[in-house]
């Protein structure tokens, strides 16, 4: 059940104990953790404890990063805030900052405009289902699954 930022990200990313190459060729493991080195990680397997530890650090980076550069995010409801943090988890804080019109619409509580900007993005074309759930959450303020 998706009802928090953490469960949202785990739903979107999935949970894998074995390292794999994602669709862009990056080595990934756990809950969407992308390795920062260029070494092959074939055969690497993580325990549940390691997955949870790495996820906690990755989540904190996305959450703290968004809140540090966009202090007005605290004024959003929990659902919209969670989807914005989920975007930062996938795209990085710098990636989210490229969505200038969407961010202005969220800040001004123009929910349909925020959703429209998501739908007009390259991200929407590349990861349609995930970004469409995000757009619907921005429109409605309701959890999507």
C-alpha positions as CSV (number, residue, x, y, z in Angstrom):
1,X,0.0,0.0,0.0
2,X,1.4,3.4,-1.0
3,X,0.8,5.8,1.9
4,X,4.2,7.5,2.6
5,X,7.2,8.8,0.6
6,X,9.2,5.7,1.5
7,X,6.5,3.2,0.4
8,X,6.0,5.3,-2.8
9,X,9.6,5.1,-3.7
10,X,9.8,1.4,-2.9
11,X,6.7,0.8,-5.1
12,X,8.2,2.8,-8.0
13,X,11.7,1.4,-7.7
14,X,11.1,-2.2,-6.7
15,X,13.4,-4.1,-4.4
16,X,16.2,-6.3,-5.8
17,X,18.8,-8.2,-3.8
18,X,20.9,-8.8,-6.9
19,X,22.7,-6.1,-8.8
20,X,21.4,-5.5,-12.4
21,X,21.9,-3.0,-15.2
22,X,18.9,-0.7,-15.6
23,X,17.5,0.4,-18.9
24,X,20.2,3.0,-19.3
25,X,23.0,0.5,-18.5
26,X,23.7,1.7,-14.9
27,X,24.4,-0.9,-12.3
28,X,21.7,-0.8,-9.7
29,X,20.7,-2.8,-6.6
30,X,18.4,-2.6,-3.6
31,X,15.6,0.0,-3.9
32,X,16.8,1.9,-6.9
33,X,20.3,2.5,-5.7
34,X,22.5,3.4,-8.6
35,X,26.2,2.6,-8.1
36,X,28.4,5.7,-8.7
37,X,31.4,3.8,-10.0
38,X,31.8,2.3,-13.4
39,X,32.8,-1.1,-12.2
40,X,30.7,-4.1,-13.1
41,X,28.6,-5.4,-10.2
42,X,27.5,-8.6,-11.8
43,X,26.9,-11.3,-9.1
44,X,26.7,-8.8,-6.2
45,X,23.9,-9.6,-3.8
46,X,22.7,-7.5,-0.9
47,X,21.0,-8.6,2.3
48,X,17.8,-7.0,3.5
49,X,19.7,-5.1,6.1
50,X,22.1,-3.6,3.5
51,X,19.2,-2.7,1.2
52,X,17.4,-0.9,4.1
53,X,20.6,0.9,5.2
54,X,21.5,2.1,1.7
55,X,17.8,3.1,1.0
56,X,17.7,5.2,4.2
57,X,20.8,7.2,3.0
58,X,19.5,7.5,-0.6
59,X,16.1,8.6,0.7
60,X,17.6,11.2,3.1
61,X,19.7,12.6,0.2
62,X,16.6,13.1,-2.0
63,X,14.4,14.4,0.9
64,X,17.0,16.8,2.4
65,X,18.1,17.9,-1.1
66,X,14.6,19.0,-2.2
67,X,13.8,20.7,1.1
68,X,17.1,22.6,1.2
69,X,16.7,24.1,-2.3
70,X,12.9,24.5,-2.2
71,X,11.9,25.5,1.3
72,X,8.3,26.2,0.2
73,X,7.9,22.4,-0.2
74,X,7.0,22.2,3.5
75,X,3.8,24.0,2.6
76,X,2.6,21.2,0.3
77,X,0.4,18.4,1.4
78,X,2.0,15.1,2.2
79,X,1.1,13.4,-1.1
80,X,2.4,16.1,-3.4
81,X,5.5,16.5,-1.3
82,X,6.1,12.7,-1.5
83,X,5.8,12.6,-5.3
84,X,8.3,15.5,-5.5
85,X,10.8,13.6,-3.3
86,X,10.2,10.5,-5.5
87,X,11.1,12.5,-8.5
88,X,14.3,13.7,-6.8
89,X,15.1,10.0,-5.9
90,X,14.9,9.0,-9.5
91,X,16.1,12.2,-11.3
92,X,18.3,13.8,-8.7
93,X,17.6,17.1,-7.1
94,X,19.3,18.8,-10.1
95,X,17.0,17.0,-12.5
96,X,13.9,18.1,-10.6
97,X,15.1,21.7,-10.7
98,X,15.0,21.6,-14.5
99,X,11.2,21.4,-14.1
100,X,10.9,25.2,-13.5
101,X,7.3,25.6,-14.7
102,X,6.1,22.6,-12.8
103,X,7.8,23.8,-9.6
104,X,6.3,27.3,-10.0
105,X,2.9,25.7,-10.5
106,X,3.3,23.5,-7.4
107,X,4.5,26.5,-5.3
108,X,1.4,28.5,-6.5
109,X,-0.9,25.5,-5.9
110,X,-1.9,25.4,-9.6
111,X,-2.2,21.6,-9.6
112,X,-3.5,21.1,-13.1
113,X,-0.6,23.2,-14.5
114,X,1.9,21.2,-12.5
115,X,0.5,18.0,-13.9
116,X,0.5,19.4,-17.4
117,X,4.1,20.3,-17.2
118,X,4.9,16.7,-16.1
119,X,3.0,15.4,-19.1
120,X,4.8,17.7,-21.5
121,X,8.3,16.5,-20.3
122,X,10.8,14.1,-21.7
123,X,10.6,12.3,-18.4
124,X,6.9,11.5,-19.1
125,X,7.9,10.0,-22.5
126,X,10.7,8.0,-21.0
127,X,8.9,6.6,-17.9
128,X,5.3,7.0,-18.8
129,X,3.6,5.1,-16.0
130,X,5.6,6.5,-13.1
131,X,5.4,10.1,-14.3
132,X,1.7,9.7,-15.1
133,X,1.1,8.6,-11.5
134,X,3.0,11.6,-10.4
135,X,1.0,13.9,-12.6
136,X,-2.3,12.5,-11.2
137,X,-1.0,12.9,-7.7
138,X,-0.2,16.5,-8.4
139,X,-3.7,17.1,-9.8
140,X,-5.6,15.3,-7.1
141,X,-3.5,15.2,-4.0
142,X,-4.3,11.5,-3.7
143,X,-1.9,8.5,-3.5
144,X,-1.6,6.6,-6.8
145,X,-0.7,2.9,-7.3
